[in-house]
């Protein structure tokens, strides 16, 4: 929701810095979010989460343990 509020503030005439301050994000984040919006619209603003750390146990080890 913050990402869309940020974009709305831009369309209402705020600078990136002003819009970022209103939603509580850093200047570097305003740059990334503006680029994401310009390149992909709403889909570009969706957060991308990493898959996390790979498991230490291999599938065969898990099978033997169970």
N, C-alpha and C positions, 0 to 999 in steps of 0.2 A: 504494500500500500504506500509506503514511503517513496518508492520509486515513481509511482504514478503521481503522487503529490508534487514531487520534485519537477516532473515534466509539466504538470499543470501550471506550476509557478513560472516556469520558463515561458510558456505560451501566454501568460498574463503579463509578461513584460519584465520579470526579474532577470538579473544577470545570473550566470551560473553560480557565482559566489553567494548572491543573495538567496537564491532558491535553495542552495545547499545549507546555508545557515538556518533557514526556516525549518528544514526537516532534520537538521543535526548531523550532517555528513561532511567529510573533509573535502578539500578542493580536488584531490586526486580522484576521489570517488565521484564527484560531480562530473569530472572529465570522462571517466569510464561509463557512467550511466548515460550521459548525453550521447556518446559514441554508440552505445548499445541501442539506444532509441533510434538514432539516425540509421543504423545498419539493419535493425530488425524489428522496429516498432515494439509492440507489447511483448511479442515473443522474445525479442532481444533483451528485454528487462527482466525476464524470469531468472531467478538465481540458479546457478549451476553448482551443484554439490558434488564434491569428489567422492569417489567410492570408498575412501578410507584406506587404512593400512592393509596390505595383503596379509592373509592368514599365515601364521607360522607353521601350522600343521597341514600336511598334504592330505588330500582325500583318502589315499590308502591308509595313512596313519590314523585318521579319524575312524575309518571302518574297523581297523584292528582294535582300537580302544573301545568302541561300542560293542 
